[in-house]
Amino acid sequence: MIGKQRVLGAVLALAAAGAAAVEGDVYVALQADGAVAHLGEKVDRWQAGAHMTYVTVSPDGATVLATSTEENRVYAYDADSGEPTGRLEVGESPKGVKIGPRNRWAVVANEGADSVSIIDVEAMEVYKSVEVGLKPHNTVFAPNGRTAYVTLQGGDAIAVLDMTAMQKLREIPLKDQPHNIDISPDGQKLYVTSIGRQQLVVVDAISGREQARIPIGTPHYGVDVTPDGRFAFVSGVGGTTISAIDLRQGRTVGRVEVGPGPHGLRTDTEGKRLFVAVTGSGEVVVVDTERLTVTRRIRVGEGPFWVAVPGNS
């Protein structure tokens, strides 16, 4: 999938916003525009709230949720039509949001409230608030949906949530400000970006033991693990590149120049294309994950921050 270590420039600036379909749906939180962009047959923009940060789409592709950090709200949409389906009050400064694999529950990390809000997606209401620890930033579900993990950036730990009992089970200690998080397809390993040490930390999800720390360069970071669990892609909003990490080798094997301020990034469900939100240029950049080349640039609006793809949000 990925060859020898190399740095490859962004060579193809092909598409203006709305020029053509992207062969699949992609959703983007636009931080500066107060909107959510939908990349499908064209680029649509859905009105949202101030300072939109994170976005997620349900695995069945039906529902989109996005967080307004300034308004302390989650905005909900029908994923096909873009029609609003809810506007929910959550905790202070909501950041990462994920919908679980069974499409029923979502977890929102309320960074300013030291809590998560659990959303009943079917009823489109906040079901429960759970205190988790200092400065929760982002969350990810285990593949079976029974467990969720929340990075505690202020508490140097990962909170483990029982999604059946809807309560916090325990903490996994993790030094150096754990930030964003993803999980292996089998649910055995967590991949956590550390902004304190500029590393990707590999954690055994069952035992909670650290297994590796891989240097990753300029923070802050988004992270996405490919569907086959072989590679991770990591962004650095303080720079201009994304890194490709071979998880078997435990090292960076390539970098791609995408533009100023890359942050959110997600592959398609086949792992062949990577969609990168480039905050400084207002684009989603599409990367061929095999060749590590830029194949397309799509203008979406001001401050694209996070990306969600059905089946990989």
MIZAVO-699154 format. One record per atom (N, C-alpha, C, O): x, y, z; residue in one letter. Coordinates in steps of 0.001 Angstrom, whole numbers, padded with zeros to 6 digits, always signed. Layout:
<pts>
XYZa
...
</pts>
This chain:
<pts>
+000826-001220+000000m
+000000+000000+000000m
+000851+001257+000000m
+000593+002182-000769m
+001862+001297+000855i
+002724+002462+000954i
+004156+002014+000760i
+004590+001047+001386i
+004903+002701-000101g
+006258+002293-000411g
+007286+002855+000532g
+007002+003104+001704g
+008492+003058+000015k
+009603+003500+000843k
+009372+004921+001331k
+008561+005669+000784k
+010122+005273+002391q
+009950+006596+002997q
+010303+007672+001985q
+011335+007610+001317q
+009418+008666+001888r
+009646+009743+000958r
+008742+010902+001300r
+007741+010728+001995r
+009072+012051+000833v
+008236+013237+000990v
+007767+013643-000390v
+008578+013898-001280v
+006452+013702-000568l
+005893+013960-001883l
+005081+015246-001876l
+004272+015469-000975l
+005292+016077-002861g
+004575+017344-002942g
+003147+017162-003389g
+002778+016144-003974g
+002356+018166-003102a
+000974+018183-003600a
+001025+018670-005038a
+001278+019851-005280a
+000789+017782-005996v
+001082+018108-007381v
-000141+018369-008251v
-000005+018944-009330v
-001309+017971-007821l
-002476+018118-008681l
-003554+018937-007984l
-004252+018425-007109l
-003694+020181-008357a
-004775+021004-007819a
-005876+021031-008859a
-005873+021883-009747a
-006827+020096-008757l
-007716+019832-009880l
-009091+020467-009790l
-009554+021064-010761l
-009766+020350-008627a
-011204+020614-008640a
-011572+021837-007841a
-011095+022015-006720a
-012402+022673-008393a
-013017+023745-007626a
-014206+023176-006877a
-014699+022094-007196a
-014672+023940-005849a
-015788+023451-005038a
-016998+023198-005916a
-017366+024026-006749a
-017625+022013-005713g
-018863+021704-006386g
-018711+021249-007819g
-019713+021045-008505g
-017453+021079-008308a
-017269+020777-009718a
-017759+019383-010090a
-018297+019183-011180a
-017577+018420-009192a
-017975+017054-009519a
-018118+016253-008252a
-017677+016670-007181a
-018742+015091-008384a
-018932+014219-007230a
-017603+013669-006737a
-016630+013604-007489a
-017570+013272-005457v
-016357+012679-004900v
-016487+011170-004767v
-015670+010534-004101v
-017516+010585-005399e
-017747+009138-005368e
-017882+008628-003937e
-017178+007711-003515e
-018800+009244-003206g
-019037+008904-001807g
-019229+010176-001011g
-018790+011250-001422g
-019881+010056+000119d
-020184+011220+000931d
-019053+011531+001902d
-018469+010633+002509d
-018758+012821+002038v
-017785+013319+003009v
-018406+014529+003684v
-019011+015374+003024v
-018255+014614+005009y
-018828+015711+005778y
-017704+016455+006482y
-016777+015844+007013y
-017797+017798+006481v
-016705+018629+006976v
-017256+019719+007890v
-018186+020431+007512v
-016687+019854+009096a
-017029+020961+009980a
-016229+022185+009569a
-015000+022139+009503a
-016937+023297+009287l
-016292+024537+008876l
-016266+025496+010065l
-017276+026113+010403l
-015115+025609+010682q
-014992+026342+011934q
-015241+027840+011764q
-015948+028447+012569q
-014675+028426+010739a
-014793+029873+010559a
-016109+030297+009925a
-016536+031439+010096a
-016760+029391+009193d
-018002+029722+008500d
-019260+029385+009295d
-020359+029776+008903d
-019112+028659+010413g
-020300+028251+011164g
-021212+027382+010335g
-022420+027611+010284g
-020634+026370+009676a
-021411+025538+008769a
-020836+024133+008737a
-019750+023871+009253a
-021598+023229+008112v
-021136+021886+007799v
-021212+021738+006287v
-022242+022033+005682v
-020119+021281+005675a
-020108+021044+004236a
-020344+019569+003962a
-019829+018701+004666a
-021135+019299+002925h
-021376+017931+002463h
-020813+017809+001057h
-021236+018514+000141h
-019862+016912+000899l
-019281+016637-000405l
-019914+015365-000946l
-019669+014271-000436l
-020723+015517-001974g
-021388+014385-002601g
-021437+014623-004086g
-020394+014694-004736g
-022655+014752-004654e
-022775+015105-006060e
-022212+016499-006325e
-021743+016798-007424e
-022267+017335-005308k
-021686+018674-005351k
-021317+019028-003921k
-021485+018211-003016k
-020818+020238-003709v
-020519+020702-002366v
-021699+021519-001859v
-021983+022603-002367v
-022390+020982-000842d
-023474+021705-000185d
-022969+022223+001158d
-022091+021623+001778d
-023536+023342+001598r
-023192+023903+002903r
-024453+024027+003730r
-025438+024634+003311r
-024402+023430+004933w
-025541+023446+005828w
-025270+024433+006958w
-024214+024408+007589w
-026246+025300+007195q
-026087+026294+008254q
-025974+025606+009612q
-026704+024661+009909q
-025047+026100+010426a
-024832+025523+011756a
-024589+026655+012744a
-025144+027743+012589a
-023760+026407+013765g
-023532+027402+014802g
-022134+027970+014758g
-021358+027689+013844g
-021824+028775+015758a
-020519+029428+015814a
-019435+028431+016205a
-019611+027609+017104a
-018315+028527+015504h
-017108+027758+015830h
-017397+026257+015822h
-017266+025584+016845h
-017785+025751+014672m
-017995+024312+014513m
-016639+023606+014526m
-015699+024042+013861m
-016546+022523+015279t
-015243+021873+015410t
-015243+020446+014878t
-014543+020156+013907t
-016013+019548+015490y
-015969+018145+015099y
-017292+017714+014461y
-018348+018293+014717y
-017198+016685+013629v
-018370+016182+012918v
-018274+014666+012848v
-017179+014110+012767v
-019427+013998+012881t
-019496+012548+012761t
-020721+012181+011952t
-021687+012942+011906t
-020693+011023+011314v
-021850+010502+010596v
-022076+009071+011055v
-021127+008319+011275v
-023324+008710+011195s
-023650+007360+011671s
-023176+006311+010674s
-023112+006584+009475s
-022845+005116+011152p
-022384+004058+010246p
-023362+003728+009125p
-022945+003338+008034p
-024663+003881+009384d
-025644+003618+008327d
-025803+004794+007363d
-026590+004731+006418d
-025046+005869+007611g
-025063+007008+006713g
-026286+007881+006796g
-026533+008676+005889g
-027072+007758+007867a
-028347+008469+007945a
-028272+009802+008680a
-029004+010734+008345a
-027394+009904+009680t
-027417+011048+010591t
-026038+011667+010714t
-025038+010962+010849t
-025991+012986+010666v
-024761+013744+010888v
-024913+014579+012147v
-025932+015243+012337v
-023900+014547+013010l
-023831+015394+014196l
-022564+016230+014130l
-021519+015751+013689l
-022655+017482+014571a
-021484+018361+014590a
-021550+019266+015810a
-022629+019689+016226a
-020383+019559+016381t
-020332+020327+017628t
-020027+021802+017387t
-019127+022150+016622t
-020790+022654+018052s
-020509+024088+018104s
-019875+024380+019453s
-020559+024411+020476s
-018571+024592+019450t
-017833+024788+020697t
-018226+026086+021384t
-018232+026161+022613t
-018552+027100+020610e
-018909+028389+021201e
-020322+028392+021785e
-020568+029037+022805e
-021243+027682+021152e
-022640+027686+021593e
-022964+026571+022581e
-024045+026567+023171e
-022035+025617+022770n
-022289+024452+023634n
-023474+023643+023136n
-024362+023266+023901n
-023465+023385+021822r
-024560+022657+021188r
-024034+021625+020214r
-022920+021721+019699r
-024876+020634+019981v
-024672+019685+018888v
-025768+019921+017858v
-026953+019934+018192v
-025368+020105+016616y
-026302+020262+015511y
-026465+018916+014813y
-025484+018216+014562y
-027712+018558+014502a
-028008+017270+013877a
-028687+017504+012529a
-029456+018450+012357a
-028381+016610+011570y
-028905+016734+010212y
-029261+015372+009649y
-028673+014356+010020y
-030239+015367+008742d
-030442+014228+007874d
-029287+014220+006875d
-029072+015205+006168d
-028549+013123+006815a
-027319+013094+006037a
-027555+013237+004539a
-026679+013726+003826a
-028712+012824+004052d
-028986+012911+002617d
-029470+014294+002203d
-028978+014876+001236d
-030432+014805+002943s
-031056+016061+002539s
-030406+017298+003143s
-030537+018399+002608s
-029709+017116+004255g
-029156+018263+004971g
-030166+018987+005835g
-029851+020018+006430g
-031386+018455+005911e
-032411+019084+006740e
-032037+018942+008218e
-031638+017859+008647e
-032162+020029+009009p
-031866+019934+010437p
-032849+018995+011137p
-034050+019034+010873p
-032332+018155+012029t
-033181+017240+012789t
-033063+017449+014293t
-033746+016776+015064t
-032211+018369+014719g
-032082+018640+016146g
-031006+019664+016424g
-030089+019868+015628g
-031139+020308+017582r
-030106+021229+018076r
-030080+021049+019585r
-030948+021559+020294r
-029089+020327+020069l
-029075+019838+021442l
-028099+020619+022303l
-026968+020888+021899l
-028552+020978+023493e
-027678+021626+024472e
-026852+020551+025167e
-027398+019590+025709e
-025524+020720+025148v
-024641+019770+025822v
-023777+020537+026824v
-024150+021631+027247v
-022624+019975+027210g
-021773+020639+028183g
-020917+021732+027568g
-020938+021951+026357g
-020173+022407+028410e
-019349+023529+027967e
-018228+023068+027039e
-017534+022091+027317e
-018066+023791+025929s
-016990+023595+024975s
-016927+022170+024421s
-015913+021493+024588s
-017999+021703+023763p
-017978+020353+023185p
-016982+020262+022042p
-016885+021161+021207p
-016256+019177+022020k
-015256+018953+020961k
-015612+017664+020222k
-016574+017644+019454k
-014854+016589+020442g
-015061+015380+019666g
-016419+014752+019889g
-016922+014722+021012g
-017018+014245+018808v
-018313+013570+018870v
-018249+012343+017969v
-017716+012410+016861v
-018790+011227+018441k
-018838+010006+017647k
-020194+009329+017827k
-020763+009342+018918k
-020701+008744+016757i
-021878+007881+016808i
-021393+006442+016796i
-020548+006075+015980i
-021922+005635+017691g
-021477+004263+017844g
-021861+003371+016690g
-022688+003750+015861g
-021267+002175+016620p
-021456+001271+015479p
-022872+000752+015293p
-023204+000255+014217p
-023720+000856+016322r
-025105+000391+016183r
-026067+001531+015853r
-027281+001330+015826r
-025534+002712+015604n
-026295+003889+015175n
-027193+004487+016256n
-027897+005459+015983n
-027192+003949+017455r
-028148+004370+018481r
-027594+005461+019395r
-028299+006422+019700r
-026334+005325+019840w
-025783+006235+020837w
-024625+007046+020275w
-023839+006560+019462w
-024537+008285+020721a
-023393+009138+020400a
-022796+009651+021700a
-023499+009828+022695a
-021491+009886+021679v
-020786+010434+022830v
-020106+011731+022407v
-019432+011782+021378v
-020291+012782+023214v
-019716+014102+022962v
-018786+014450+024113v
-019191+014397+025275v
-017545+014804+023803a
-016581+015210+024830a
-016739+016695+025124a
-016474+017533+024261a
-017172+017026+026345n
-017373+018423+026758n
-016112+018905+027472n
-015959+018737+028682n
-015220+019506+026698e
-013890+019827+027209e
-013916+020789+028393e
-013102+020673+029309e
-014843+021731+028372g
-014899+022719+029441g
-015703+022293+030647g
-015736+023010+031647g
-016358+021139+030579a
-017221+020685+031672a
-016724+019407+032324a
-017340+018912+033268a
-015599+018860+031824d
-015036+017612+032363d
-016058+016472+032315d
-016115+015633+033214d
-016854+016460+031256s
-017918+015461+031142s
-018096+015028+029695s
-017541+015627+028774s
-018879+013982+029521v
-019386+013645+028193v
-020902+013686+028239v
-021519+013399+029264v
-021487+014049+027110s
-022929+013941+026933s
-023205+012719+026069s
-022601+012557+025009s
-024111+011864+026517i
-024516+010696+025751i
-025845+011027+025074i
-026832+011343+025737i
-025852+010950+023760i
-027025+011315+022971i
-027728+010061+022466i
-027103+009160+021906i
-029033+010025+022675d
-029880+009007+022068d
-030181+009485+020650d
-030970+010410+020459d
-029559+008863+019666v
-029671+009340+018287v
-031073+009109+017735v
-031567+009926+016957v
-031719+008018+018120e
-033073+007744+017637e
-034064+008796+018140e
-034887+009305+017379e
-033972+009112+019432a
-034871+010118+020011a
-034379+011534+019757a
-035135+012492+019918a
-033137+011673+019367m
-032447+012939+019169m
-032598+013827+020406m
-033143+014930+020358m
-032085+013287+021518e
-032072+014018+022773e
-030878+013571+023604e
-030353+012472+023426e
-030456+014450+024521v
-029381+014088+025438v
-029944+013136+026484v
-030854+013487+027234v
-029394+011934+026524y
-029872+010895+027436y
-029252+011044+028815y
-029929+010850+029825y
-027952+011393+028867k
-027264+011413+030150k
-025965+012205+030028k
-025348+012251+028963k
-025563+012823+031129s
-024241+013442+031246s
-023422+012643+032243s
-023919+012283+033310s
-022166+012361+031903v
-021298+011553+032751v
-019992+012305+032989v
-019323+012698+032034v
-019623+012508+034252e
-018323+013108+034563e
-017229+012098+034264e
-017305+010941+034677e
-016192+012555+033529v
-015149+011620+033115v
-013748+012015+033562v
-012877+011150+033657v
-013502+013290+033839g
-012158+013721+034210g
-011795+015006+033496g
-012614+015581+032778g
-010558+015459+033694l
-010152+016782+033260l
-009979+016905+031746l
-009228+016150+031128l
-010673+017850+031180k
-010510+018293+029794k
-010639+017157+028786k
-009692+016894+028045k
-011770+016483+028736p
-011977+015461+027706p
-011982+016098+026319p
-012584+017152+026111p
-011314+015456+025385h
-011164+016089+024068h
-011833+015333+022936h
-012555+015927+022136h
-011602+014028+022859n
-012220+013271+021762n
-012520+011859+022228n
-012078+011431+023293n
-013275+011150+021417t
-013781+009844+021826t
-013812+008894+020641t
-013850+009320+019486t
-013794+007594+020945v
-013937+006569+019925v
-014647+005371+020540v
-014476+005084+021725v
-015441+004675+019739f
-016142+003478+020186f
-015334+002232+019838f
-014640+002193+018822f
-015432+001218+020690a
-014976-000115+020309a
-015877-000635+019195a
-017034-000225+019103a
-015371-001532+018343p
-016182-002024+017224p
-017498-002673+017630p
-018457-002653+016859p
-017561-003255+018841n
-018817-003888+019276n
-019799-002897+019884n
-020933-003263+020191n
-019381-001655+020060g
-020264-000615+020579g
-020486-000640+022072g
-021177+000232+022600g
-019922-001612+022773r
-020175-001731+024212r
-019259-000864+025062r
-019529-000655+026245r
-018181-000357+024476t
-017214+000455+025196t
-016884+001692+024376t
-016827+001633+023148t
-016667+002808+025056a
-016157+004008+024406a
-014953+004510+025192a
-014866+004330+026407a
-014036+005136+024484y
-012809+005649+025090y
-012750+007154+024860y
-013062+007637+023772y
-012345+007899+025903v
-012328+009361+025844v
-010956+009857+026283v
-010499+009519+027375v
-010298+010648+025456t
-009014+011221+025861t
-009234+012329+026878t
-010081+013201+026682t
-008470+012293+027964l
-008513+013325+028999l
-007230+014139+028885l
-006216+013827+029508l
-007302+015186+028077q
-006109+015971+027782q
-005563+016666+029026q
-004356+016874+029151q
-006452+017021+029937g
-006009+017665+031171g
-005719+016699+032289g
-005167+017091+033318g
-006079+015440+032111g
-005919+014454+033175g
-004894+013387+032876g
-004695+012472+033674g
-004224+013498+031703d
-003204+012523+031305d
-003729+011098+031444d
-003129+010260+032118d
-004861+010842+030792a
-005473+009517+030894a
-006499+009349+029776a
-006855+010302+029082a
-006958+008119+029626i
-008092+007789+028775i
-009198+007249+029670i
-008986+006290+030412i
-010362+007854+029605a
-011512+007348+030352a
-012171+006229+029551a
-012349+006342+028339a
-012530+005149+030240v
-013189+004004+029616v
-014645+003995+030059v
-014936+003937+031253v
-015564+004052+029087l
-016989+004108+029378l
-017668+002784+029057l
-017432+002197+028001l
-018500+002322+029961d
-019376+001174+029718d
-020647+001722+029083d
-021417+002420+029744d
-020877+001411+027800m
-022010+001975+027092m
-023298+001191+027318m
-024353+001564+026803m
-023216+000113+028079t
-024430-000585+028501t
-024950+000029+029790t
-026135+000340+029907t
-024049+000202+030763a
-024422+000822+032037a
-024437+002339+031948a
-024955+003004+032845a
-023878+002896+030882m
-023782+004344+030687m
-023040+005007+031856m
-023534+005958+032461m
-021853+004488+032157q
-021047+005054+033234q
-019565+004832+032953q
-019179+003998+032133q
-018753+005608+033662k
-017310+005459+033546k
-016853+004241+034333k
-017215+004063+035496k
-016048+003402+033677l
-015528+002208+034327l
-014199+002458+035025l
-014016+002090+036185l
-013280+003083+034311r
-011919+003230+034826r
-011163+004230+033969r
-011706+004794+033019r
-009896+004440+034323e
-009002+005269+033529e
-007764+004471+033134e
-007286+003626+033891e
-007260+004750+031947i
-005971+004247+031507i
-004985+005407+031594i
-005118+006363+030830i
-003997+005364+032495p
-003029+006462+032587p
-002264+006622+031275p
-001836+005635+030678p
-002096+007863+030831l
-001368+008119+029596l
-000796+009537+029659l
-001530+010517+029536l
+000500+009633+029848k
+001140+010933+030058k
+001171+011780+028791k
+000965+011293+027679k
+001440+013079+029003d
+001785+014003+027922d
+000617+014415+027042d
+000743+014495+025820d
-000520+014675+027674q
-001668+015314+027024q
-002226+014525+025836q
-002055+014932+024687q
-002884+013415+026106p
-003544+012684+025021p
-004617+013551+024363p
-005399+014211+025048p
-004645+013542+023043h
-005452+014522+022306h
-006526+013819+021466h
-007644+013629+021944h
-006217+013437+020252n
-007171+012699+019427n
-006871+011205+019474n
-005795+010795+019908n
-007834+010387+019022i
-007764+008947+019272i
-008456+008178+018157i
-009458+008629+017601i
-007904+007002+017838d
-008578+006051+016958d
-008327+004651+017510d
-007579+004480+018472d
-008955+003658+016898i
-008896+002291+017407i
-008671+001335+016249i
-009105+001601+015128i
-007994+000221+016515s
-007769-000787+015481s
-009096-001451+015107s
-010020-001470+015920s
-009205-001988+013908p
-010460-002610+013468p
-010925-003753+014368p
-012124-004011+014466p
-009987-004442+015028d
-010373-005537+015932d
-010616-005070+017363d
-010952-005881+018226d
-010450-003776+017625g
-010704-003229+018950g
-009627-003518+019974g
-009825-003262+021162g
-008494-004044+019544q
-007455-004446+020493q
-006482-003327+020855q
-005886-003347+021931q
-006320-002351+019958k
-005320-001315+020183k
-005926+000074+020001k
-006765+000297+019128k
-005481+000993+020840l
-005824+002400+020722l
-004613+003154+020193l
-003472+002862+020551l
-004886+004126+019338y
-003830+004972+018787y
-004150+006413+019184y
-005160+006977+018765y
-003279+006988+019990v
-003564+008261+020646v
-002456+009259+020339v
-001277+008950+020509v
-002827+010458+019886t
-001826+011482+019651t
-001541+012224+020952t
-002454+012635+021668t
-000267+012383+021236s
+000189+013094+022432s
+000769+014433+022004s
+001789+014479+021318s
+000114+015536+022411i
+000630+016848+022022i
+001742+017318+022961i
+002474+018252+022632i
+001871+016684+024116g
+002946+017042+025037g
+004304+016546+024575g
+005322+017194+024816g
+004321+015385+023904r
+005570+014783+023449r
+005649+014631+021925r
+006651+014139+021406r
+004608+015046+021213q
+004581+014940+019758q
+004826+013492+019324q
+005753+013185+018574q
+003959+012625+019826q
+004085+011200+019553q
+002712+010585+019282q
+001684+011095+019727q
+002726+009478+018542l
+001561+008616+018433l
+001791+007464+019407l
+002757+006713+019277l
+000897+007333+020383v
+001060+006322+021429v
+000149+005142+021119v
-001045+005316+020874v
+000716+003949+021133v
-000033+002720+020904v
-000322+002092+022262v
+000595+001843+023045v
-001601+001838+022539v
-002038+001338+023842v
-002856+000070+023655v
-003740+000019+022800v
-002563-000953+024452d
-003398-002148+024476d
-004733-001776+025109d
-004779-001388+026277d
-005823-001892+024348a
-007134-001445+024830a
-007657-002296+025970a
-008472-001821+026760a
-007214-003539+026078i
-007713-004434+027120i
-006941-004250+028424i
-007537-004062+029485i
-005614-004304+028338s
-004789-004207+029548s
-004501-002771+029942s
-004208-002494+031105s
-004581-001848+028977g
-004240-000458+029244g
-002750-000169+029206g
-002329+000940+029534g
-001945-001148+028811r
-000498-000952+028791r
-000055-000266+027492r
-000562-000559+026409r
+000902+000652+027634e
+001519+001252+026458e
+002361+000207+025740e
+003052-000592+026372e
+002294+000221+024402q
+003082-000716+023614q
+004156-000040+022779q
+005178-000650+022465q
+003927+001225+022416a
+004924+001927+021600a
+004624+003416+021609a
+003498+003840+021868a
+005662+004208+021319r
+005529+005642+021089r
+006294+005973+019814r
+007488+005695+019703r
+005593+006570+018853i
+006163+006831+017532i
+006220+008346+017323i
+005179+008999+017401i
+007395+008933+017060p
+007481+010381+016814p
+006658+010779+015600p
+006642+010069+014594p
+005962+011933+015696i
+005097+012339+014579i
+005236+013799+014163i
+004580+014202+013203i
+006049+014611+014827g
+006281+015959+014313g
+005319+017007+014825g
+004847+016928+015960g
+005022+018002+013977t
+004332+019224+014387t
+002900+018970+014854t
+002116+018383+014108t
+002533+019400+016081p
+001132+019268+016543p
+000283+020413+015999p
+000804+021265+015280p
-001046+020458+016332h
-001928+019479+016962h
-002316+018425+015954h
-002122+018626+014755h
-002860+017305+016402y
-002962+016167+015524y
-004379+015633+015353y
-005174+015593+016292y
-004663+015223+014116g
-005730+014281+013862g
-005099+012935+013573g
-003938+012878+013168g
-005833+011850+013771v
-005304+010521+013495v
-006410+009642+012926v
-007558+009692+013369v
-006037+008832+011928d
-006978+007881+011336d
-006241+006595+011011d
-005191+006613+010368d
-006806+005471+011463v
-006251+004153+011180v
-006995+003562+009994v
-008223+003616+009936v
-006253+003001+009049t
-006877+002450+007843t
-007738+001236+008172t
-007513+000579+009188t
-008720+000930+007327p
-009652-000173+007618p
-008983-001528+007807p
-009531-002395+008488p
-007798-001726+007211d
-007102-002991+007403d
-006193-002980+008635d
-005566-003992+008950d
-006119-001844+009328g
-005321-001753+010541g
-003832-001686+010312g
-003060-001768+011267g
-003406-001540+009073r
-001977-001593+008757r
-001287-000245+008924r
-000139-000187+009367r
-001968+000823+008578f
-001351+002139+008586f
-002178+003129+009402f
-003378+002944+009604f
-001516+004169+009860a
-002193+005316+010456a
-001731+006569+009725a
-000562+006700+009362a
-002665+007479+009519f
-002330+008790+008972f
-002513+009826+010071f
-003506+009811+010798f
-001539+010727+010182v
-001541+011725+011246v
-001298+013095+010630v
-000407+013267+009799v
-002105+014069+011051s
-001952+015444+010577s
-001278+016286+011649s
-001196+015891+012812s
-000793+017466+011231g
-000246+018423+012183g
-000683+019814+011788g
-000140+020385+010842g
-001656+020373+012493v
-002247+021646+012078v
-001234+022795+012132v
-001440+023837+011511v
-000146+022600+012874g
+000889+023627+012916g
+001827+023591+011733g
+002699+024452+011616g
+001670+022599+010836g
+002551+022477+009687g
+001797+022418+008386g
+000730+023016+008250g
+002357+021684+007407t
+001765+021621+006076t
+001690+020191+005531t
+001314+019996+004375t
+002038+019199+006337t
+002095+017831+005840t
+001246+016885+006677t
+000902+017171+007824t
+000918+015744+006065i
+000370+014608+006818i
+001376+013470+006726i
+002099+013341+005738i
+001412+012647+007773s
+002375+011552+007846s
+001666+010215+007708s
+000561+010024+008216s
+002326+009286+007006a
+001856+007915+006900a
+002741+007040+007778a
+003962+007026+007622a
+002120+006312+008700i
+002862+005491+009652i
+002531+004019+009426i
+001363+003628+009430i
+003557+003218+009233d
+003384+001776+009138d
+003307+001237+010562d
+004294+001281+011297d
+002139+000728+010955l
+001937+000320+012341l
+002628-000996+012670l
+002872-001289+013841l
+002944-001783+011665r
+003716-003001+011921r
+005179-002666+012189r
+005814-003246+013070r
+005696-001728+011420q
+007089-001326+011595q
+007262-000312+012720q
+008355-000160+013265q
+006174+000383+013067g
+006251+001382+014118g
+007042+002613+013733g
+007775+003171+014550g
+006892+003044+012464r
+007648+004222+012026r
+006930+004915+010873r
+006085+004331+010194r
+007299+006187+010675t
+006772+006957+009561t
+007426+006498+008268t
+008650+006391+008193t
+006618+006227+007249v
+007139+005744+005975v
+006879+006713+004832v
+007282+006445+003700v
+006221+007823+005099g
+005993+008803+004053g
+005296+010038+004572g
+004608+009999+005592g
+005480+011136+003861r
+004780+012380+004185r
+004266+013003+002895r
+004863+012860+001828r
+003143+013697+003025v
+002536+014338+001868v
+002302+015806+002184v
+001712+016138+003212v
+002755+016670+001318e
+002522+018103+001437e
+001095+018395+000978e
+000751+018163-000181e
+000255+018912+001906v
-001150+019162+001560v
-001551+020624+001666v
-002568+021023+001097v
-000771+021438+002385g
-001117+022838+002557g
-001132+023228+004016g
-000945+022374+004882g
-001349+024500+004310p
-001210+025012+005676p
-002349+024594+006610p
-003519+024865+006341p
-001989+023938+007701g
-002953+023634+008752g
-003800+022408+008543g
-005010+022487+008755g
-003246+021264+008137p
-004074+020053+008040p
-004495+019562+009415p
-003685+019553+010342p
-005752+019155+009561h
-006226+018685+010870h
-007036+017401+010722h
-006469+016311+010799h
-008358+017505+010511g
-009165+016301+010405g
-008832+015514+009157g
-008570+016089+008100g
-008844+014174+009282l
-008560+013340+008117l
-009191+011969+008293l
-009198+011406+009387l
-009724+011441+007190r
-010372+010138+007195r
-010207+009488+005824r
-010303+010151+004791r
-009957+008173+005835t
-009958+007436+004571t
-011382+007025+004223t
-012282+007051+005062t
-011560+006645+002960d
-012814+005992+002590d
-012804+004577+003164d
-011801+004146+003733d
-013902+003861+003019t
-014030+002560+003681t
-013119+001497+003073t
-012918+000443+003677t
-012572+001752+001903e
-011613+000825+001303e
-010173+001207+001618e
-009244+000462+001307e
-009991+002367+002234g
-008652+002810+002588g
-007831+003317+001423g
-006618+003477+001554g
-008459+003575+000284k
-007719+003966-000911k
-007539+005474-001039k
-006548+005946-001597k
-008505+006222-000517r
-008420+007684-000589r
-008489+008257+000812r
-009271+007805+001648r
-007658+009262+001056l
-007648+009963+002329l
-008142+011383+002101l
-007638+012089+001228l
-009140+011804+002897f
-009692+013154+002812f
-009133+013977+003974f
-009305+013612+005137f
-008474+015072+003660v
-007789+015884+004666v
-008391+017286+004691v
-008454+017951+003657v
-008835+017740+005871a
-009307+019111+006037a
-008098+020016+006247a
-007373+019877+007232a
-007888+020941+005316v
-006741+021846+005373v
-007263+023223+005781v
-007847+023944+004972v
-007043+023572+007039t
-007699+024748+007602t
-007260+026049+006945t
-008071+026959+006776t
-005987+026149+006575g
-005462+027398+006047g
-005890+027718+004634g
-005984+028890+004270g
-006152+026698+003826s
-006514+026931+002426s
-008005+026801+002165s
-008473+027104+001068s
-008757+026351+003168g
-010192+026188+002987g
-010561+025043+002066g
-011587+025090+001387g
-009724+024009+002042e
-009926+022901+001122e
-010010+021555+001843e
-009516+021394+002959e
-010641+020608+001182v
-010436+019196+001476v
-009516+018659+000389v
-009818+018745-000801v
-008400+018111+000815v
-007410+017576-000111v
-007549+016059-000129v
-007605+015422+000923v
-007603+015489-001319v
-007752+014044-001480v
-006388+013449-001815v
-005709+013887-002744v
-006003+012430-001025v
-004691+011807-001183v
-004867+010345-001587v
-005659+009622-000984v
-004138+009917-002594d
-004054+008507-002961d
-003157+007827-001931d
-001968+008136-001854d
-003707+006904-001138t
-002956+006333-000026t
-001891+005335-000470t
-000975+005035+000296t
-001994+004819-001689e
-000977+003889-002174e
+000240+004634-002698e
+001379+004278-002397e
-000015+005667-003481r
+001084+006421-004081r
+001536+007594-003225r
+002593+008178-003467r
+000733+007937-002222l
+001002+009106-001383l
+001166+010367-002231l
+002145+011104-002116l
+000166+010582-003086t
+000124+011786-003901t
-001233+012461-003755t
-002245+011800-003521t
-001242+013762-003892v
-002487+014523-003906v
-003127+014378-005267v
-002489+014631-006289v
-004394+013970-005287t
-005098+013793-006557t
-006154+014853-006809t
-006640+014995-007930t
-006512+015598-005769r
-007609+016548-005937r
-007627+017540-004790r
-007242+017214-003667r
-008074+018748-005077r
-008301+019770-004061r
-009705+020322-004246r
-010075+020734-005345r
-010480+020331-003184i
-011877+020755-003259i
-012088+021922-002305i
-011929+021775-001093i
-012436+023052-002838r
-012712+024230-002014r
-014045+024033-001298r
-015064+023790-001944r
-014046+024137+000054v
-015267+023870+000820v
-015724+025059+001658v
-016898+025121+002023v
-014841+026004+001977g
-015213+027128+002833g
-014099+027445+003809g
-013006+026884+003724g
-014381+028346+004737e
-013341+028827+005635e
-013190+027942+006877e
-014165+027630+007560e
-011966+027554+007145g
-011648+026831+008377g
-012155+025411+008448g
-012703+025025+009480g
-012001+024603+007395p
-012386+023191+007529p
-011547+022532+008614p
-010318+022600+008579p
-012210+021891+009583f
-011514+021444+010792f
-011509+019933+010952f
-010479+019352+011297f
-012641+019288+010707w
-012742+017848+010919w
-013533+017222+009783w
-014328+017889+009121w
-013306+015935+009567v
-013893+015223+008438v
-014545+013932+008942v
-014025+013275+009844v
-015679+013580+008353a
-016332+012310+008651a
-016762+011641+007348a
-017195+012299+006402a
-016630+010317+007327v
-017007+009508+006169v
-017879+008374+006686v
-017523+007754+007687v
-019023+008071+006038p
-019832+006930+006506p
-018986+005656+006578p
-018293+005304+005623p
-019051+004980+007710g
-018238+003801+007923g
-016868+004094+008482g
-016136+003170+008838g
-016499+005382+008570n
-015213+005784+009142n
-015294+007225+009614n
-014748+008141+008999n
-016006+007395+010747s
-016158+008762+011235s
-015465+008960+012567s
-015496+010058+013121s
</pts>
